[in-house]
Amino acid sequence: MQTDDFRRGMRRLVGAVTIVTAGKGEDAGGLTATAVCSLTAEPPRLLACLNSGGATFDILRRHGRFCVNLVGSGDRAAAEVFAGIGAAPGEDRFAAGAWVRTENRAPRLASALAAFECSVHSITMLATHGLVIGDVDAVHITGADDPLLYHEGRFARLAVPDMA
């Protein structure tokens, strides 16, 4: 099997767009990710696959806490900035969007469809990525927007057909 074939095939998999944040205060970071899913309901846990070479992964390991923010289509600009699209090196990515910052939690996108505040349960290293299992400590459901999706290398909106 060719790696390029794998990549082309995976680009066809539609993914929900999230911004995963970690750290607090000046030692905070984040990235846009689609490799996030629920793991168990009892106890509530989720799985996030993060590139282990990135700054956000390092911050997550140091602090042991992170937040998965489910992005609505109205926050596309924030998703782009956290994906590195149009962001200058060293730019404060948190300038895009409205963020809730507390003393002991990772930043949370105020308008997220849902935000999952997590403590790291475990991290399994696999090739270039860390498979991060998070114990969900709190869930904030605030947004009423359509979800932002990722497909074929670009952001998209959910098109709901009229079923009437």
N, C-alpha and C positions, 0 to 999 in steps of 0.2 A: 504494500500500500504506500502511496505517495503522501508525504506531509501536505503538499499543496491540495490534494484531493480532500484530505481531512479538513483543512481550513475552509475550502470552498463549501463543503457540506455543512460545517458548523455555522457558517454565515447565514444559512437558511433557517436556522433555529431562532425563532423569535424569543427575545428575552426581555424581562422587565428591567428597567433601568433603576439602579440604586446609587446613592452616594454613601460610601462607607467612610465614617469618620472615626478618629481615635485621638486620644490625648486630651489635654485641657490647657487653657490659657494660651501662652505663647508656644507651648509644645504640643500643638494640635496639627493634624493633617487629615487629608481625605483623598479619595479617588472614586471615579465612576466605575461601577462594576455591574455585570449582568449574571455572574456566577454565584448566585445567592439562592438558597431554597430553605423551606421548612425541613426540619429533621424529625422532631418528635413533639407531640402536644403535651405529653405527661412524662417527664417535666418539659416545659416549653423550651425548645432548643432550635437553633438554626445553624446553617452551614454557609460559610462564605469562603470562596477560593480567591486568595490574594497573591499577587506576585511578591515573592520574598525578597526581591532586590530593590523594592521601592521604599521610600521614606515612611509611608503610612504603615507598612507592615512592621517596620522597626519601632515606630511609636506605639503601635498596638501591643507589641511584645513587652515593651517597657512599662506601660500603664495597666495592661491586663483588662482594659475596658474598650468597648467600641459601640458605635451606633450605626444601624442599617436604616437609611432613609429611603423609602419608596417614593420615587420622583413622579410627579404629575407633569402633564404636557406643558403647563404654565411655567415650570421651572427648568425648561430645556436649557436656557442660558447657563444656569448653575451646573447642570450635568456636563455641558460642553467645557466649561472652565475646569471642572474637576477631572475631566478626561484629557486635559492639556490642549484643547482646541482653542486657539486664540489667546491663550494665557501666556504672559511673559514669564521667563524664568524668575523665580523668587517672588512672583506676584502673590499677594494675599488672596487665595482662592475663596476665602470666606467673605470677601467683599461682594460676591455674587450670591444673591438670595438673602433671606432673613434667617439668622441663626439664633437658637436659644443656647446660651452657654451657662452652665452651672459649675460650681466649684469641683465636684467630683465625678462629673459625667462628660462623655464625649459630646461635641457639638451636635445639635439636633436641628434639622431644617424645619422651621416653624410651619411651613405650608406643605410638608410631606403628606402624602396620602396616608401613610402609616410610618412610624419611626419605632424601631426596636432597640432599646437600650440593653446592652449585653455585657456580661462578664465572660472572659475567656475561660472555657471549660477545658479545652485541649487544642493543641496545634499538631498536626501531622505534616511533616515535610514530604513533598513528592515532586521531584525534579525542580522546576523553577518556582513552584507555588507552595504556599502554606494552606492546608485545609483547616480552617479555623472553625471550631465548634463553639458556639456561644450559648450560655445560659441566659435566657431572656428575663431581665429584671423588671422591665416596664415596657408597655406598648402605648404609644400616643397615636390616636386616629383623629386627624385634624382636617385633612384635605378632602375636597369634594370634586376634584378635577379628574379628567381622564388620565389613565396611566401613560407614561412615556415609555415607548418600546424601542428596541434596537433590532434591526433586521438588515441583512445585506450591507453591513458597514455604515448604516446611517440611522438616525433617530426617526421614529415614526409615531403617529397617533393611532389609537384604536378606532377603527371604523365599524360602528355598530349598524348593521342593516335594519331598516324599518321592517318590523315583523307584522305590521298591521294588515 
